[in-house]
């Protein structure tokens, strides 16, 4: 926080001394007098300053922005203006003007560094504060003698060395009750381009538009206007900044200033008194006069309690005025510096023009009302009056709602026709890859029939019925809980058919596989005869349009013509057998894994299996036959390592650990793709044999019921719509809050990251698959539509 230092200067006495008080504090209300004294007589300085003013006037500047010149343009040489008839430039040189300027600077230092004991205490205390605060000081020179505002105080070496820009104010200020500040989105600037005879005021407008981002400011321009139109603008709309470029002048005593608002009309501040007072009451913070001799204009505005004014002390060359505006806007609107630092930076850069325009950097001055904090660009963006909010917020809210509903409808339409399906599935695949790996499932054992097994069996292919019986007998010695036979036996193979049928009839925990009819197999594949349908399990799967398996078909009503008559899938039937044979089935008289079936959901233990319906999630066009759920693969790092594996020959030769079989679900099948095994596409750019795929399906059911790992499910259609609408509105409000394109882009990246994180969190914790891609499209789409809407509204 900067220190607030005030030099209170009274009117000069008969000895031309000015009484001065030094007040120091953190704000206007906390300042206290810490030193009193008297300025030494200012006679020497005034003589040097008057000589400089006369030399500058006689030298001339080319086109400048003083009002009185307009009456004398016909008498002067081209591109030259002056307050009175003057000799040609050659009579006063740049060197003589610079010498006069050096005399003024020396006079300022001599005046303020005078060893006079009446001023030394004030000077020493001021130097102490400025040095201690490293220049972070708001130094206000407060006096009712307006002529002192015109002094180049910044030349004093103490202020110059410590980079302190002095500001000016009246000594007799009355506290003004400003309107409370509320949030808004844009800075409103009224630009008045007055009479442009022999000067280029359009350049000022171009600089404003180039230096201030379109989405940060609303610029209204009046060109060569009339006092009535200007007055209407002051009453009808609310402004943050008023900017004037053109010709102006002040009376010698600075009691009044005049503005040429057109070639035919000149006005004073008094002519706009009530309109300006209304504008100040409703949020006007800053007035900039980029014109000549602005001291009278500042003096009149000060009586209206304007928060801040920037003006030129004397006549200003046209090129200097343009460069000052450029440098000031760069510091104020782009670098977000405060007023005094912005003017100081502009002043320092103008110093480079003094070879051509002597004392150009001396011209700008700042007036500030001490009862309010001077505005910054960021504060102008943040604050304005309640009335403006009432006008601007409700149209924005209506636009947000309208655009959000429209974008939501478009996104849902694209989703319904299937245009978002592929990208949604890929996004879902990426989310599931991040989910934690569950490792090996200790409840499963996979008995794989490999090429080496066929070789050791003297190339016995397909496996004979007697070989399967032999393998089943070896396994049953170690008491597995249930066995899944993932080998088709619709027709006899070799010897042992009757033995195989008898063995399966005697051992109900062995579940053979069959297949429903399909395009490839019109009649399906039956299982062994005389095996009850309830003891069979179908091996059918459902593929997505990209031939990838993301769904798990648990049950389906068989076709009348099908040779496979079972209702349950092989994986589900194995899991149900496993649960039915779980030890300690009854806990306090209640089955541990009670099983209940309803139309739209099943319940096994405490786990609900919700049926996947059409038009849910990214499945908008698929027909959902049977009872399907989303498939949750157990292991993603290595899809093959889902459970312990042994070979058929290891079973036949009894080369296995009995504990690897006891109380397990044993899956037997061929993994040799050259001998009938089929590979399935997974979402993880890997293919797995059907036996491994069966293991993932069985493990999903076991994990959901016993390990309480949530199954994956979609929101109902209305839930997706509501969520997409919410993110659409978030995108719209983001556009309102962040007017800068850079900030908006960064905010959108953050919001998309939050959306991704929320979707991942819901998937991990409750298994809910949120509409990630549609919500992201809605966020960006609503934001883009609102930008277009605002731009079109602005053009209108």
C-alpha positions in Angstrom: 0.0 0.0 0.0 1.4 3.4 -1.0 1.8 6.3 1.4 -0.5 9.4 0.8 1.6 12.6 1.1 -0.1 16.0 0.7 1.7 19.3 0.3 -1.0 21.9 1.4 -0.1 25.3 -0.2 -2.0 28.4 0.8 -2.1 31.7 -1.0 1.0 33.8 -1.1 1.5 36.6 1.4 2.8 40.1 0.8 6.4 38.8 0.7 5.4 36.2 -2.0 5.9 33.4 0.4 3.5 30.4 0.3 2.5 28.7 3.7 2.8 25.0 3.4 1.8 22.0 5.5 3.1 18.5 5.0 0.4 15.8 5.7 1.3 12.1 5.7 -0.9 9.0 6.1 -2.2 5.9 4.4 -5.3 7.6 3.1 -6.9 11.0 2.9 -8.8 10.4 6.2 -5.6 9.3 8.0 -3.2 12.0 7.0 -1.9 14.3 9.8 0.3 17.3 9.7 3.9 16.3 10.4 5.6 19.5 9.3 4.8 23.2 8.7 6.8 25.9 6.9 6.9 28.4 4.1 8.0 28.2 0.5 10.7 30.7 -0.4 9.7 33.5 -2.8 9.1 32.2 -6.2 10.2 35.3 -8.1 13.3 33.9 -9.7 11.5 30.7 -10.9 8.6 32.7 -12.3 11.0 34.9 -14.3 12.8 31.9 -15.8 9.5 30.1 -16.5 8.0 33.2 -18.3 11.1 33.5 -20.4 10.8 29.9 -21.4 7.1 30.2 -22.3 7.9 33.2 -24.5 10.8 31.5 -26.2 8.6 28.4 -27.0 5.8 30.5 -28.4 8.2 32.5 -30.6 9.9 29.4 -31.8 6.6 27.7 -32.8 5.8 24.0 -33.0 4.1 23.4 -36.3 0.4 22.4 -35.9 -0.8 22.5 -32.3 -4.1 22.2 -30.6 -4.7 25.7 -29.2 -8.0 27.4 -29.8 -6.9 31.0 -30.4 -4.8 30.0 -33.4 -7.9 29.3 -35.4 -8.5 33.0 -35.7 -5.0 33.7 -37.0 -4.3 30.7 -39.4 -4.7 33.0 -42.4 -1.9 35.2 -41.2 0.6 32.5 -40.4 2.9 30.4 -42.6 1.6 26.9 -43.4 1.5 24.4 -40.5 2.4 27.0 -37.9 0.1 28.3 -35.1 0.6 30.8 -32.4 -1.3 32.8 -29.8 -0.2 36.1 -31.3 1.5 37.3 -34.4 5.1 36.0 -34.0 8.4 36.3 -35.8 9.5 33.5 -38.1 11.2 30.5 -36.5 14.7 31.5 -37.4 14.6 34.3 -34.8 14.4 31.9 -31.9 16.4 28.7 -32.2 16.1 25.3 -30.5 19.3 26.0 -28.7 17.9 29.2 -27.1 14.7 27.4 -26.1 16.7 24.6 -24.6 18.8 27.1 -22.7 15.7 28.6 -21.3 14.4 25.2 -20.3 17.7 24.5 -18.5 17.3 27.8 -16.6 13.8 26.7 -15.5 15.0 23.3 -14.2 17.8 25.1 -12.3 15.3 27.6 -10.9 13.0 24.8 -9.7 15.9 23.1 -7.9 17.2 26.4 -6.4 13.7 27.3 -5.3 12.8 24.0 -3.6 16.3 23.3 -2.3 16.7 26.8 -0.9 18.4 26.6 2.5 15.7 28.9 4.0 15.1 27.7 7.5 11.3 28.2 7.1 11.1 25.5 4.4 14.0 23.2 5.3 12.0 21.1 7.9 9.3 20.4 5.3 11.7 19.5 2.6 13.7 17.2 4.9 10.6 15.4 6.1 9.3 15.0 2.6 12.7 13.6 1.4 12.7 11.2 4.3 9.2 9.8 3.5 9.9 9.5 -0.3 13.2 7.8 0.2 11.8 5.4 2.8 8.9 4.3 0.6 11.2 3.9 -2.5 9.0 6.2 -4.5 5.8 4.2 -3.7 4.0 7.4 -2.8 0.9 9.2 -3.9 2.2 12.8 -3.7 -0.6 15.4 -4.0 0.1 19.1 -4.3 -3.1 20.7 -2.9 -3.7 24.4 -3.5 -6.4 26.8 -4.7 -3.8 28.8 -6.6 -4.3 27.2 -10.0 -1.3 28.9 -11.4 0.8 26.6 -9.2 -0.7 23.6 -11.0 1.0 24.8 -14.1 4.5 24.7 -12.6 6.7 21.7 -13.8 7.1 20.3 -10.3 8.3 17.0 -11.7 11.6 18.7 -12.6 12.6 18.9 -9.0 15.5 16.5 -8.8 14.1 14.8 -5.6 10.9 13.8 -7.5 12.8 13.0 -10.6 15.4 10.8 -8.9 12.7 8.9 -6.9 10.4 8.6 -9.9 7.5 10.3 -8.1 4.8 11.9 -10.3 3.1 14.8 -8.5 -0.7 15.2 -8.8 -2.8 18.3 -8.1 -5.9 19.1 -6.2 -7.9 21.9 -4.7 -7.2 22.8 -1.1 -10.8 23.4 -0.4 -12.5 20.1 -1.4 -16.0 19.1 -0.3 -16.6 15.4 0.2 -18.7 13.9 -2.6 -21.0 11.0 -2.2 -20.1 8.7 -5.1 -22.2 5.8 -6.2 -21.3 2.4 -4.8 -19.2 0.2 -7.2 -20.6 -3.0 -8.6 -19.2 -5.5 -11.1 -19.5 -4.9 -14.9 -17.8 -6.1 -18.0 -16.6 -3.2 -20.2 -15.1 0.2 -19.8 -17.3 2.8 -21.5 -15.5 5.6 -23.2 -17.0 8.7 -24.8 -14.6 10.1 -27.4 -15.2 13.7 -28.6 -13.3 14.7 -31.7 -13.6 18.4 -32.0 -12.5 20.9 -34.7 -9.6 19.2 -36.5 -8.4 22.2 -38.5 -4.7 21.6 -39.3 -4.5 18.7 -36.9 -5.2 15.0 -37.1 -7.6 14.0 -34.3 -8.6 10.8 -36.2 -5.2 9.5 -35.2 -6.2 9.8 -31.5 -9.3 7.7 -32.2 -7.3 5.1 -34.1 -4.8 4.9 -31.1 -7.7 4.3 -28.7 -9.1 1.5 -30.8 -5.7 -0.1 -31.3 -4.6 0.2 -27.7 -7.7 -0.9 -26.0 -9.0 -4.4 -26.6 -12.4 -4.5 -28.2 -13.8 -6.9 -25.6 -12.6 -4.6 -22.8 -14.1 -1.3 -23.9 -17.2 0.2 -25.5 -16.2 3.3 -27.4 -18.8 5.9 -28.5 -17.5 8.6 -30.9 -18.9 12.1 -31.4 -17.2 13.8 -34.4 -17.6 17.6 -34.8 -20.7 17.4 -32.7 -23.0 20.1 -31.2 -23.4 21.0 -27.5 -27.0 19.6 -27.4 -25.9 16.2 -28.7 -23.0 16.1 -26.3 -25.3 17.1 -23.5 -27.7 14.3 -24.4 -24.9 11.7 -24.3 -23.9 12.9 -20.8 -27.5 12.4 -19.6 -28.7 9.4 -21.5 -25.7 7.1 -21.0 -23.2 6.4 -18.3 -19.5 6.8 -18.9 -16.2 5.8 -17.3 -13.9 8.0 -19.3 -14.5 11.1 -21.5 -11.7 11.8 -24.0 -11.4 15.1 -26.0 -9.1 15.7 -28.9 -9.1 19.0 -30.8 -8.5 22.7 -30.1 -8.9 24.2 -26.6 -7.6 27.2 -24.6 -7.8 28.7 -21.1 -8.2 32.3 -19.8 -4.9 33.8 -18.5 -6.1 33.3 -14.9 -7.3 29.8 -15.6 -10.8 30.7 -14.5 -12.3 29.2 -17.6 -11.5 26.9 -20.4 -13.0 26.6 -23.9 -13.4 23.6 -26.3 -13.9 23.8 -30.0 -16.3 20.8 -30.4 -16.7 21.6 -34.1 -15.6 24.2 -36.6 -18.7 26.4 -35.8 -19.2 25.9 -32.1 -17.1 26.5 -29.0 -18.3 25.7 -25.5 -17.1 26.0 -21.9 -17.3 23.5 -19.0 -20.0 25.7 -17.5 -22.1 25.0 -20.6 -22.2 21.3 -19.7 -22.2 21.8 -15.9 -25.3 19.7 -15.1 -24.7 17.0 -17.7 -21.2 16.6 -16.4 -22.4 16.5 -12.8 -24.8 13.8 -13.7 -22.1 11.8 -15.5 -19.8 12.1 -12.5 -22.6 11.0 -10.2 -23.2 7.9 -12.3 -19.7 6.7 -12.7 -17.5 9.1 -14.6 -14.0 8.5 -13.3 -11.6 10.2 -15.7 -11.6 13.0 -18.2 -8.6 13.4 -20.7 -8.1 16.6 -22.6 -5.5 15.9 -25.3 -5.5 19.5 -26.4 -3.8 22.8 -25.6 -3.9 25.0 -22.5 -6.1 22.7 -20.4 -5.6 24.4 -17.0 -8.8 26.3 -17.1 -10.7 23.2 -18.1 -9.3 21.3 -15.2 -10.1 24.1 -12.8 -13.7 24.2 -13.8 -14.1 20.4 -13.6 -12.5 20.4 -10.2 -15.4 22.4 -8.9 -17.7 19.4 -10.0 -15.7 16.9 -7.9 -14.4 15.0 -10.9 -12.3 12.0 -9.6 -9.4 12.6 -12.1 -8.4 14.8 -15.0 -5.4 14.6 -17.4 -4.6 17.7 -19.4 -1.8 19.7 -21.0 -0.5 22.7 -19.2 0.3 24.7 -22.4 0.0 24.4 -26.1 0.8 20.9 -27.3 2.1 20.0 -30.8 -0.1 17.6 -32.7 2.6 14.9 -32.9 3.4 15.2 -29.2 -0.3 14.9 -28.3 -0.6 11.7 -30.3 2.6 10.2 -28.9 1.5 11.1 -25.3 -1.8 9.3 -25.9 0.0 6.2 -27.3 2.4 6.0 -24.5 -0.2 6.7 -21.8 -2.6 4.0 -23.1 0.1 1.4 -23.3 1.0 2.0 -19.6 -2.6 2.5 -18.4 -4.7 0.0 -20.4 -2.1 -2.7 -21.3 0.3 -2.7 -18.4 -2.4 -1.8 -15.8 -0.3 1.0 -14.2 -2.0 3.6 -12.0 -2.6 7.1 -13.4 0.4 8.8 -12.0 2.8 6.0 -13.1 1.2 5.9 -16.5 1.6 9.6 -17.0 5.1 9.5 -15.7 6.1 6.7 -18.1 4.5 8.6 -21.0 6.4 11.8 -19.9 9.7 9.9 -19.8 9.1 8.5 -23.3 8.2 12.0 -24.6 11.6 13.2 -23.4 13.0 11.7 -26.6 11.0 14.2 -28.7 12.4 17.3 -27.0 15.1 17.7 -29.6 12.3 18.6 -32.1 9.7 19.8 -29.6 11.4 21.5 -26.6 9.9 20.7 -23.2 7.4 18.3 -24.7 7.6 16.1 -21.6 6.6 19.0 -19.3 3.1 19.3 -20.7 1.0 16.6 -19.1 -0.5 17.1 -15.6 -2.9 15.1 -13.4 -5.7 16.5 -11.2 -7.2 14.1 -8.7 -9.9 14.4 -6.1 -8.4 13.4 -2.7 -11.6 11.9 -1.4 -11.6 9.0 -3.9 -9.0 6.5 -5.0 -7.7 7.3 -8.5 -9.1 4.9 -11.1 -7.0 2.1 -12.6 -7.9 0.2 -15.8 -8.6 -3.0 -13.8 -10.8 -1.1 -11.4 -12.7 0.5 -14.3 -13.3 -3.0 -15.6 -14.5 -4.2 -12.3 -16.8 -1.4 -11.2 -19.7 0.8 -12.1 -23.0 1.8 -10.8 -26.1 -0.3 -10.1 -28.1 1.4 -12.8 -25.6 0.1 -15.5 -25.9 -3.4 -14.1 -29.6 -3.3 -14.3 -29.4 -2.4 -17.9 -26.6 -4.8 -18.9 -27.0 -7.9 -16.8 -30.5 -8.9 -17.8 -29.9 -8.9 -21.5 -26.8 -11.0 -20.8 -28.7 -13.5 -18.7 -31.3 -13.8 -21.4 -28.7 -14.3 -24.0 -27.0 -16.9 -21.8 -30.2 -18.9 -21.4 -31.2 -18.6 -25.0 -27.8 -19.7 -26.3 -27.4 -22.4 -23.8 -30.7 -24.0 -24.7 -29.9 -23.7 -28.4 -26.5 -25.2 -28.1 -27.8 -28.0 -25.9 -30.4 -28.8 -28.4 -27.9 -28.9 -31.2 -25.5 -31.1 -29.3 -28.2 -33.5 -28.3 -29.3 -33.6 -31.9 -25.8 -34.5 -33.1 -25.6 -37.1 -30.5 -29.0 -38.6 -31.4 -28.0 -39.1 -35.0 -24.8 -40.7 -33.9 -22.3 -38.1 -35.0 -20.7 -37.9 -31.6 -20.6 -41.7 -30.9 -17.1 -42.5 -32.1 -15.4 -39.6 -30.3 -17.5 -40.3 -27.2 -16.4 -43.9 -27.1 -12.7 -42.9 -27.6 -13.0 -40.4 -24.7 -14.6 -43.2 -22.6 -11.8 -45.6 -23.5 -9.2 -43.0 -22.3 -11.0 -42.5 -19.0 -11.1 -46.2 -18.3 -7.4 -46.5 -19.0 -6.7 -44.2 -16.1 -8.8 -46.4 -13.7 -6.7 -48.4 -11.3 -5.6 -51.9 -12.3 -7.2 -54.6 -10.2 -4.5 -57.2 -10.7 -5.0 -61.0 -10.8 -8.3 -62.4 -9.8 -7.5 -65.1 -7.3 -11.0 -66.7 -7.8 -10.2 -67.8 -11.3 -8.0 -70.3 -13.0 -7.6 -70.4 -16.7 -6.8 -73.8 -18.4 -5.6 -72.9 -21.9 -5.2 -75.3 -24.7 -2.0 -74.2 -26.5 -0.3 -75.3 -29.8 2.2 -77.2 -27.7 -0.7 -79.1 -26.0 -2.0 -80.2 -29.4 1.5 -81.2 -30.4 1.9 -83.3 -27.2 -1.5 -84.9 -27.9 -0.2 -86.1 -31.3 -1.9 -83.2 -33.1 -5.3 -84.2 -31.7 -7.6 -81.5 -33.1 -10.3 -81.0 -32.3 -9.9 -82.4 -28.8 -11.6 -85.7 -28.5 -14.5 -86.1 -26.0 -12.5 -88.6 -24.0 -9.6 -86.0 -23.6 -12.1 -83.5 -22.2 -13.5 -86.1 -19.8 -10.0 -86.9 -18.7 -9.2 -83.2 -18.1 -12.4 -82.7 -16.1 -11.7 -85.7 -13.9 -8.2 -84.4 -13.1 -9.6 -81.0 -12.2 -12.5 -82.3 -10.0 -9.9 -84.2 -7.9 -9.0 -80.8 -6.4 -12.6 -79.6 -5.9 -13.1 -76.5 -8.0 -16.3 -74.6 -7.2 -17.4 -74.5 -10.8 -16.0 -75.2 -14.3 -16.7 -73.4 -17.5 -16.3 -75.5 -20.6 -15.5 -73.0 -23.4 -15.2 -75.8 -26.0 -18.1 -76.5 -28.4 -19.4 -80.1 -28.3 -22.5 -79.9 -30.6 -21.2 -83.0 -32.5 -19.2 -86.0 -31.3 -15.4 -85.7 -31.6 -13.5 -88.9 -31.5 -14.1 -91.4 -28.7 -15.8 -90.8 -25.4 -19.1 -89.2 -26.4 -21.3 -91.2 -24.0 -18.8 -90.8 -21.2 -18.7 -87.0 -21.6 -22.5 -86.7 -21.6 -22.7 -88.9 -18.5 -20.0 -87.0 -16.7 -21.6 -83.7 -17.4 -25.0 -85.0 -16.2 -23.4 -86.2 -12.9 -21.5 -82.9 -12.2 -23.9 -80.0 -12.2 -21.1 -77.5 -11.4 -19.7 -77.9 -15.0 -21.2 -75.4 -17.4 -20.9 -76.1 -21.2 -21.1 -73.4 -23.9 -23.5 -73.0 -26.7 -24.2 -70.2 -29.3 -27.3 -68.4 -30.6 -28.0 -68.1 -34.3 -26.1 -65.4 -36.1 -25.3 -64.3 -39.7 -22.3 -66.6 -39.6 -24.1 -69.5 -38.0 -27.8 -69.3 -38.9 -28.9 -72.1 -36.6 -26.5 -71.4 -33.8 -24.4 -74.1 -32.0 -26.0 -76.5 -29.6 -24.4 -78.1 -26.6 -24.4 -81.7 -25.7 -27.7 -83.4 -25.6 -29.6 -84.3 -22.4 -28.0 -81.3 -20.5 -30.7 -79.1 -18.9 -30.9 -75.6 -20.5 -30.4 -74.0 -17.1 -27.0 -75.6 -16.9 -25.8 -74.2 -20.2 -24.3 -70.8 -20.9 -24.3 -69.0 -24.3 -21.1 -67.5 -25.5 -22.5 -64.7 -27.7 -21.0 -61.2 -27.5 -22.2 -57.8 -28.7 -19.8 -55.6 -30.7 -19.9 -51.8 -31.2 -19.8 -50.3 -34.6 -16.0 -50.1 -34.5 -15.9 -53.8 -33.8 -14.8 -53.2 -30.2 -16.2 -54.9 -27.2 -17.5 -52.5 -24.6 -20.7 -54.2 -23.5 -21.4 -57.4 -21.6 -24.4 -59.4 -22.7 -25.6 -61.2 -19.5 -28.9 -62.8 -20.6 -31.1 -63.0 -23.6 -34.3 -64.8 -24.6 -33.4 -67.5 -27.1 -34.9 -67.6 -30.6 -37.5 -70.4 -31.1 -35.4 -71.9 -33.9 -32.2 -71.7 -31.9 -30.4 -75.0 -30.9 -29.1 -73.0 -27.9 -32.0 -72.7 -25.5 -30.4 -71.2 -22.4 -31.2 -67.7 -21.1 -27.9 -66.9 -19.3 -24.5 -66.2 -20.7 -21.7 -68.6 -19.8 -20.0 -66.0 -17.6 -23.2 -65.2 -15.7 -24.1 -68.8 -15.1 -20.5 -69.5 -13.8 -20.8 -66.5 -11.4 -24.2 -67.6 -10.2 -22.9 -71.1 -9.5 -20.0 -69.7 -7.7 -22.3 -67.6 -5.4 -24.6 -70.5 -4.8 -21.7 -72.6 -3.6 -20.1 -69.9 -1.5 -19.4 -71.1 2.1 -21.4 -69.6 4.9 -24.2 -68.8 2.6 -26.5 -67.8 5.4 -25.6 -64.9 7.7 -28.1 -64.5 10.6 -30.6 -66.4 8.5 -30.3 -64.1 5.5 -28.6 -65.4 2.3 -25.3 -63.7 1.7 -25.8 -63.6 -2.0 -29.6 -63.5 -2.6 -30.5 -63.2 -6.2 -33.5 -61.2 -7.5 -34.5 -60.4 -11.1 -36.7 -57.6 -12.3 -37.4 -56.3 -15.8 -35.0 -53.4 -15.8 -32.5 -54.5 -13.1 -31.1 -57.5 -11.3 -29.9 -57.7 -7.7 -27.2 -60.1 -6.6 -26.3 -59.6 -3.0 -26.3 -55.9 -2.5 -25.3 -55.1 -6.0 -27.7 -53.8 -8.6 -27.2 -54.6 -12.3 -29.0 -51.9 -14.3 -30.1 -52.9 -17.8 -28.6 -50.8 -20.6 -31.4 -49.2 -22.6 -31.6 -47.6 -26.0 -30.7 -43.9 -26.2 -28.5 -44.0 -23.1 -25.1 -42.4 -23.1 -23.2 -42.7 -26.3 -25.5 -45.6 -27.4 -28.2 -43.6 -29.2 -28.7 -45.8 -32.3 -28.0 -49.4 -31.2 -30.7 -51.9 -30.5 -30.2 -53.2 -27.0 -31.3 -56.8 -27.2 -31.3 -58.9 -24.0 -29.9 -57.7 -20.7 -26.7 -55.8 -21.3 -24.3 -53.8 -19.1 -21.1 -51.9 -19.8 -18.1 -54.2 -19.6 -15.4 -53.2 -17.1 -12.2 -55.0 -18.0 -10.3 -56.1 -14.9 -6.7 -55.6 -16.0 -5.8 -52.9 -18.5 -2.0 -52.9 -18.3 -1.8 -56.5 -19.4 -5.2 -57.9 -20.5 -3.8 -61.4 -20.6 -2.8 -61.4 -16.9 -6.2 -61.5 -15.4 -5.8 -64.8 -13.5 -3.4 -67.7 -13.0 -3.0 -69.8 -16.1 -2.0 -73.4 -16.6 -1.9 -75.6 -19.8 -4.1 -78.6 -20.6 -1.1 -80.9 -20.4 -0.1 -79.6 -17.0 -3.6 -80.6 -15.8 -3.4 -84.0 -17.5 0.0 -84.7 -16.1 -1.0 -83.3 -12.7 1.7 -80.7 -12.7 -0.3 -78.1 -10.9 -0.6 -77.0 -7.3 -4.0 -78.2 -5.8 -4.5 -74.8 -4.2 -4.6 -73.2 -7.6 -7.7 -75.2 -8.4 -9.6 -75.7 -5.1 -12.7 -73.6 -4.7 -11.9 -71.7 -7.9 -13.8 -71.0 -11.1 -11.9 -72.9 -13.7 -12.2 -71.9 -17.4 -11.2 -74.4 -20.1 -10.7 -73.3 -23.7 -8.5 -73.1 -26.7 -6.2 -70.1 -27.0 -4.6 -71.1 -30.3 -6.0 -68.8 -32.9 -5.0 -71.3 -35.6 -7.1 -74.0 -34.0 -10.5 -72.3 -33.8 -10.0 -69.6 -31.1 -11.3 -66.2 -32.0 -9.6 -62.9 -30.9 -11.8 -59.9 -29.8 -11.0 -56.2 -30.1 -10.7 -54.3 -26.8 -10.8 -50.6 -26.2 -7.1 -50.6 -25.4 -5.7 -51.4 -28.9 -5.1 -55.0 -28.0 -6.9 -58.2 -29.0 -7.5 -61.1 -26.6 -8.7 -64.7 -27.2 -12.2 -65.6 -26.4 -11.1 -67.6 -23.3 -9.4 -64.5 -21.8 -12.4 -62.4 -22.8 -14.6 -64.9 -20.9 -12.4 -64.5 -17.8 -12.9 -60.7 -17.9 -16.6 -61.1 -18.1 -16.8 -63.5 -15.2 -14.4 -61.4 -13.1 -16.5 -58.3 -13.6 -19.6 -59.9 -12.0 -17.5 -61.4 -9.1 -15.8 -58.0 -8.5 -19.0 -56.1 -8.5 -20.7 -58.4 -6.0 -17.9 -59.4 -3.7 -15.5 -56.5 -3.9 -18.1 -53.7 -4.1 -16.4 -52.3 -7.2 -19.2 -50.2 -8.9 -20.6 -51.3 -12.2 -20.6 -48.7 -15.0 -23.9 -47.0 -15.9 -25.3 -44.1 -17.8 -27.5 -41.3 -16.6 -31.0 -41.3 -18.0 -31.6 -39.2 -21.1 -33.0 -36.3 -19.1 -29.9 -36.4 -16.8 -27.6 -36.1 -19.7 -29.6 -33.1 -21.1 -29.5 -31.3 -17.8 -25.8 -31.8 -17.4 -25.0 -30.7 -21.0 -27.2 -27.6 -20.4 -25.3 -26.8 -17.2 -21.9 -26.9 -18.9 -23.3 -24.9 -21.8 -24.4 -22.2 -19.3 -20.9 -22.4 -17.6 -19.3 -21.7 -21.0 -21.6 -18.7 -21.6 -21.0 -17.2 -18.2 -17.3 -17.8 -18.7 -17.5 -15.6 -21.8 -19.2 -12.9 -19.9 -16.7 -12.9 -17.0 -13.5 -13.1 -19.1 -13.6 -10.4 -21.8 -9.9 -10.9 -22.8 -9.5 -13.6 -25.4 -6.4 -14.8 -23.7 -8.1 -15.0 -20.3 -11.1 -16.6 -21.9 -9.0 -19.3 -23.6 -7.2 -20.0 -20.3 -10.5 -20.2 -18.4 -11.9 -22.6 -21.0 -8.8 -24.9 -20.7 -9.3 -24.9 -16.9 -13.0 -25.6 -17.2 -12.4 -28.5 -19.6 -9.8 -29.9 -17.2 -12.4 -29.6 -14.4 -15.0 -31.4 -16.6 -12.6 -34.2 -17.4 -11.7 -34.5 -13.7 -15.4 -34.6 -12.7 -16.1 -37.3 -15.2 -13.2 -39.4 -14.0 -14.1 -38.9 -10.4 -17.7 -40.1 -11.0 -16.5 -43.0 -13.0 -14.1 -44.1 -10.3 -16.4 -43.6 -7.3 -19.9 -44.6 -8.4 -19.3 -45.9 -12.0 -21.4 -43.2 -13.6 -20.4 -42.4 -17.2 -21.1 -38.7 -17.6 -21.4 -37.1 -21.1 -17.8 -35.8 -21.3 -17.6 -35.0 -25.0 -21.1 -33.5 -25.4 -20.6 -31.3 -22.3 -17.2 -30.1 -23.7 -18.8 -29.3 -27.0 -21.6 -27.5 -25.3 -19.2 -25.4 -23.2 -17.1 -24.3 -26.2 -20.1 -24.0 -28.5 -22.0 -21.8 -26.1 -19.0 -19.6 -25.5 -18.3 -19.2 -29.2 -22.0 -18.4 -29.9 -22.1 -15.8 -27.2 -19.0 -14.1 -28.7 -20.7 -14.0 -32.1 -23.9 -12.8 -30.5 -22.2 -10.0 -28.6 -20.3 -8.9 -31.8 -23.4 -8.8 -33.8 -25.2 -6.9 -31.1 -22.3 -4.4 -31.0 -22.5 -3.9 -34.8 -26.2 -3.2 -34.6 
